[in-house]
Amino acid sequence: MILSPALPSQPALWPSALAILAYLLAAAWPGGASGGLARQERPIWAALSLAWLTQAMAIVLDTVVSHEGVMGARFGFGTALSITSWLVVAVYAYESRHLGLPSVRRVLPVLAALTVGIAWLFPGQLQSAQGSSWAPLHWLLGFASYGLFGAALLHAVLWRHAERQLRAPPSASGTLPLRARHGGQALGMPLLRLEALTLQFVWAGFVMLSLTLLLGFWFTTPWRWDHKSVFSVLSWVVFAVLLVGRARFGWRGRLAIRWLVAGSTLLLLAYVGSRFVLEVILHRANPT
């Protein structure tokens, strides 16, 4: 079968199952409209915290493995998605409690639960770091860039939705939309603040991606222009154009978001896409 998964890692079964249940509980629990620390929201944050911690445990148990007495790492497209969602949930939790981002509380935990399940079903292949001692740092920086661009996409979605709210026409009674009557507040956060946070995460992700590519060029001998390398470089170029366009020409709104989505799609195809094809469709192992 094309979609037959690799043998799941049994030690990660219970942390993965607990993380999925806790994420779904956080998404389904009623209330949580203010994104703060009200008493009715404490069960939500308790479930979200439990899910986040058990997801971290599942990631560690899935990736840190012993092969023939030697400690190694196992990565795959499922692990990349899980680590990305784990980082995005951390960003969301911080900003929701300190700045206010309640509007995606039901959607984000469901997506995170889905990535936990995918990571357990498709744990990936054992990766070799024998070529260079810098390989683990290369992997960590790569996953960090995924998480930061994932956070940028989250803010871009909120940014775009907030713009639509603020530009909504007056109602039949002539009153302005609720968000427009609250000093430009949208989704619990000022629109300009959402825009600034989006670009800050793009900058941080761009730095991580640049370091990832530099390390890859450095310790990979000989360098191979495979699908992963080509899509990674193309995504770097797209993000660079976005940042230059923002700084020199003031790109914002839909134009900036389109470039962000394009770069993120290329980056997703670079590792997650190539690993999915190798692991799930072709059933082949390939070095990271």
C-alpha positions as CSV (number, residue, x, y, z in Angstrom):
1,M,0.0,0.0,0.0
2,I,1.2,3.5,-0.8
3,L,0.3,4.9,2.6
4,S,1.5,2.1,4.8
5,P,3.4,3.8,7.6
6,A,6.7,2.9,9.0
7,L,6.7,0.9,12.2
8,P,5.7,3.4,14.9
9,S,7.9,4.1,17.9
10,Q,6.2,2.3,20.8
11,P,7.8,4.4,23.6
12,A,6.1,7.5,22.1
13,L,2.7,5.9,22.0
14,W,1.3,7.0,25.3
15,P,2.8,10.5,25.3
16,S,1.4,10.9,21.7
17,A,-2.0,9.6,22.7
18,L,-2.1,11.8,25.8
19,A,-1.0,14.9,23.8
20,I,-3.8,14.3,21.2
21,L,-6.5,13.9,23.9
22,A,-5.3,17.0,25.7
23,Y,-5.2,19.1,22.6
24,L,-8.7,18.0,21.6
25,L,-9.9,18.8,25.1
26,A,-8.4,22.3,24.9
27,A,-10.1,22.8,21.6
28,A,-13.5,21.5,22.7
29,W,-13.7,23.1,26.2
30,P,-16.4,25.9,26.2
31,G,-15.4,29.5,26.9
32,G,-12.0,30.9,26.5
33,A,-13.1,34.1,24.7
34,S,-10.8,36.5,26.4
35,G,-7.5,34.7,26.0
36,G,-6.5,35.5,29.6
37,L,-6.4,33.8,32.9
38,A,-10.0,33.8,34.0
39,R,-11.2,31.0,36.2
40,Q,-13.3,29.4,33.4
41,E,-10.2,29.3,31.2
42,R,-7.9,27.5,33.6
43,P,-9.0,24.0,32.4
44,I,-8.2,25.1,28.8
45,W,-4.7,26.2,29.7
46,A,-4.1,23.1,31.9
47,A,-5.1,20.9,28.9
48,L,-3.0,23.0,26.5
49,S,0.0,22.9,28.8
50,L,-0.3,19.1,29.3
51,A,-0.6,18.6,25.6
52,W,2.4,20.7,24.9
53,L,4.6,18.9,27.4
54,T,3.6,15.5,26.4
55,Q,4.1,16.4,22.7
56,A,7.6,17.4,23.6
57,M,8.1,14.1,25.3
58,A,6.8,12.2,22.2
59,I,9.1,14.2,20.0
60,V,12.1,13.3,22.1
61,L,11.2,9.6,22.3
62,D,10.6,9.5,18.5
63,T,13.8,11.3,17.5
64,V,16.5,10.3,20.1
65,V,17.2,6.6,19.4
66,S,20.0,4.1,20.0
67,H,21.2,2.2,17.0
68,E,23.7,-0.6,17.6
69,G,24.8,0.9,20.9
70,V,25.3,4.4,19.3
71,M,22.9,7.3,20.1
72,G,21.4,8.8,16.9
73,A,18.5,10.8,15.6
74,R,15.5,9.8,13.6
75,F,13.7,12.5,11.6
76,G,10.9,12.4,9.0
77,F,8.2,14.6,7.5
78,G,5.9,13.7,10.5
79,T,8.5,14.8,13.0
80,A,9.1,18.1,11.1
81,L,5.3,18.8,11.2
82,S,5.1,17.9,14.9
83,I,8.0,20.1,15.9
84,T,6.6,23.0,13.8
85,S,3.2,22.8,15.5
86,W,4.9,22.4,18.9
87,L,6.8,25.7,18.4
88,V,3.7,27.5,17.0
89,V,1.6,26.4,20.0
90,A,4.3,27.8,22.3
91,V,4.2,31.1,20.5
92,Y,0.4,31.1,20.5
93,A,0.2,30.3,24.2
94,Y,2.6,33.1,25.1
95,E,0.9,35.7,23.0
96,S,-2.6,34.7,23.9
97,R,-1.9,35.0,27.6
98,H,0.1,38.2,27.4
99,L,-1.1,40.0,24.3
100,G,-4.4,38.3,23.4
101,L,-4.9,35.9,20.5
102,P,-8.1,33.9,21.4
103,S,-9.6,33.5,18.0
104,V,-7.6,30.4,16.9
105,R,-7.9,28.5,20.2
106,R,-10.1,25.8,18.7
107,V,-8.3,25.4,15.4
108,L,-4.7,25.3,16.4
109,P,-4.9,22.5,19.0
110,V,-6.7,20.3,16.5
111,L,-4.0,20.9,13.9
112,A,-1.3,20.2,16.6
113,A,-3.1,16.9,17.5
114,L,-3.1,15.9,13.9
115,T,0.6,16.4,13.5
116,V,1.3,14.4,16.7
117,G,-0.6,11.5,15.2
118,I,1.2,11.8,11.9
119,A,4.6,11.9,13.7
120,W,3.8,8.7,15.6
121,L,2.5,6.9,12.5
122,F,5.4,8.0,10.3
123,P,8.4,8.4,12.6
124,G,10.9,8.7,9.8
125,Q,14.3,7.1,9.3
126,L,17.5,7.0,11.3
127,Q,19.8,9.9,10.3
128,S,23.5,9.7,10.3
129,A,25.7,12.5,11.7
130,Q,28.9,10.8,11.0
131,G,29.8,13.2,8.2
132,S,30.1,16.2,10.5
133,S,29.7,17.1,14.1
134,W,27.7,20.1,12.8
135,A,24.9,18.0,11.5
136,P,22.7,18.1,14.7
137,L,22.9,21.9,14.7
138,H,21.9,21.9,11.0
139,W,18.8,19.9,11.9
140,L,17.9,22.0,14.9
141,L,18.2,25.2,12.9
142,G,16.1,23.8,10.1
143,F,13.3,22.8,12.4
144,A,13.6,26.2,14.1
145,S,13.1,27.9,10.8
146,Y,10.0,25.8,10.2
147,G,8.5,26.8,13.5
148,L,9.3,30.5,13.1
149,F,7.8,30.6,9.6
150,G,4.8,28.6,10.9
151,A,4.3,31.3,13.6
152,A,4.6,34.0,10.8
153,L,1.9,32.3,8.8
154,L,-0.3,32.1,11.9
155,H,0.1,35.9,12.4
156,A,-0.4,36.5,8.7
157,V,-3.8,34.7,8.8
158,L,-4.8,36.8,11.8
159,W,-3.4,40.0,10.2
160,R,-5.5,39.3,7.0
161,H,-8.6,38.5,8.9
162,A,-8.2,41.6,11.0
163,E,-7.9,43.8,7.9
164,R,-11.1,42.3,6.6
165,Q,-12.9,43.0,9.9
166,L,-11.7,46.6,10.0
167,R,-12.7,47.2,6.3
168,A,-16.1,45.8,6.7
169,P,-18.9,48.2,5.7
170,P,-21.2,49.7,8.3
171,S,-24.2,47.7,9.2
172,A,-27.7,48.6,8.1
173,S,-28.1,50.7,11.2
174,G,-25.1,52.8,10.2
175,T,-22.9,51.6,13.1
176,L,-19.2,50.7,12.5
177,P,-18.0,47.1,12.9
178,L,-17.2,46.2,16.5
179,R,-13.4,46.0,16.0
180,A,-13.3,49.4,14.2
181,R,-15.1,51.0,17.1
182,H,-12.3,49.8,19.5
183,G,-9.4,51.9,18.3
184,G,-8.3,49.5,15.5
185,Q,-8.2,46.5,17.8
186,A,-8.8,43.2,15.9
187,L,-8.7,39.7,17.3
188,G,-7.6,41.1,20.6
189,M,-4.5,42.8,19.2
190,P,-3.9,46.1,17.3
191,L,-3.6,45.5,13.5
192,L,-0.2,47.2,13.3
193,R,1.0,45.0,16.1
194,L,-0.1,41.9,14.2
195,E,1.7,43.1,11.1
196,A,4.9,43.9,13.0
197,L,4.9,40.5,14.7
198,T,4.4,38.7,11.3
199,L,7.5,40.4,9.9
200,Q,9.5,39.8,13.0
201,F,8.9,36.1,12.7
202,V,9.7,36.2,9.0
203,W,13.1,37.9,9.9
204,A,13.8,35.3,12.6
205,G,12.9,32.4,10.3
206,F,15.0,33.9,7.5
207,V,18.1,34.1,9.8
208,M,17.5,30.4,10.9
209,L,17.1,29.3,7.3
210,S,20.2,31.2,6.2
211,L,22.3,29.5,8.9
212,T,20.8,26.1,8.0
213,L,21.8,26.5,4.4
214,L,25.3,27.8,5.3
215,L,25.9,24.8,7.5
216,G,24.5,22.5,4.8
217,F,26.9,24.0,2.2
218,W,29.8,23.7,4.7
219,F,29.6,20.1,5.9
220,T,27.9,18.4,2.9
221,T,30.6,17.0,0.6
222,P,29.9,16.9,-2.2
223,W,27.0,19.3,-2.3
224,R,24.0,17.7,-4.1
225,W,21.4,19.8,-5.9
226,D,18.5,17.5,-5.0
227,H,14.9,18.5,-4.5
228,K,15.4,19.4,-0.9
229,S,18.3,21.7,-1.7
230,V,16.6,23.4,-4.7
231,F,13.3,24.1,-2.9
232,S,15.2,25.4,0.2
233,V,17.3,27.8,-1.8
234,L,14.2,29.0,-3.8
235,S,12.3,29.6,-0.5
236,W,15.3,31.6,0.8
237,V,15.2,33.7,-2.3
238,V,11.5,34.3,-1.9
239,F,11.8,35.3,1.7
240,A,14.8,37.6,0.8
241,V,12.7,39.3,-1.8
242,L,9.8,39.8,0.7
243,L,12.1,41.4,3.2
244,V,13.8,43.7,0.7
245,G,10.4,44.6,-0.8
246,R,9.1,45.4,2.7
247,A,12.2,47.5,3.6
248,R,12.6,49.3,0.2
249,F,9.1,49.5,-1.2
250,G,6.9,49.2,1.9
251,W,5.2,46.0,0.9
252,R,2.3,45.1,3.2
253,G,-1.1,43.5,3.2
254,R,-2.1,41.0,0.6
255,L,1.1,41.4,-1.4
256,A,3.4,40.7,1.6
257,I,1.2,37.7,2.7
258,R,1.3,36.2,-0.8
259,W,5.1,36.3,-0.8
260,L,5.1,34.7,2.7
261,V,2.8,31.9,1.6
262,A,4.9,31.3,-1.5
263,G,8.1,31.0,0.5
264,S,6.5,28.9,3.2
265,T,5.1,26.5,0.5
266,L,8.5,26.1,-1.1
267,L,10.1,25.5,2.3
268,L,7.4,22.9,3.1
269,L,8.1,21.1,-0.1
270,A,11.8,21.2,0.5
271,Y,11.9,18.9,3.6
272,V,8.4,17.7,4.4
273,G,7.5,17.2,0.8
274,S,10.6,15.3,-0.2
275,R,10.6,13.2,3.0
276,F,6.9,12.3,2.4
277,V,7.6,11.1,-1.1
278,L,10.7,9.1,0.1
279,E,9.2,7.6,3.2
280,V,5.5,7.1,2.3
281,I,5.3,6.7,-1.4
282,L,8.8,5.3,-2.3
283,H,9.5,3.6,1.0
284,R,13.2,4.7,0.8
285,A,15.6,6.0,3.4
286,N,17.7,9.0,2.5
287,P,20.1,11.1,4.5
288,T,18.9,14.4,5.8
